[in-house]
Amino acid sequence: MNKTTTALALGAAFALAAPVFCEAHAVTRSECVEASQFIMNGALSRDNGMSRDAYIGQLMGDLETIKAFPAQLRWFVQDDDDAALLLSAAKEVYDAPAPPEHHRQEFLSRCLGRPTTNS
């Protein structure tokens, strides 16, 4: 295979894969609800003495582990935007402490404000 053929083949492969890598994950309402409960549980953990470093460290490790699975098999964190939203809300649990239900509602509102599917 010469350089031109290789470049065309790589270009075609990228063009086919680009929608998978470039489109944001459209979350379902159910995913938003489940993720909001995850954030609420983070606030409950905080209230029960879990440190910010332990909580955020565990979440970062979990996010790295999740990346080992194909995106379509993952719960909620299917792309970098999902991970950033979840991590931001998790940090807020410690940086702006509020009742667990408040954190759940805030996250749910932000999550549902993103593109969603009907599932």
Secondary structure, 3 states (H helix, E strand, C coil): CCHHHHHHHHHHHHHHHHHHHHCCCCEEHHHHHHHHHHHHHHHHHHHCCCCHHHHHHHHHHHHHHHCCCCHHHCCCCCCHHHHHHHHHHHHHHHHCCCCHHHHHHHHHHHHHCCCEECC
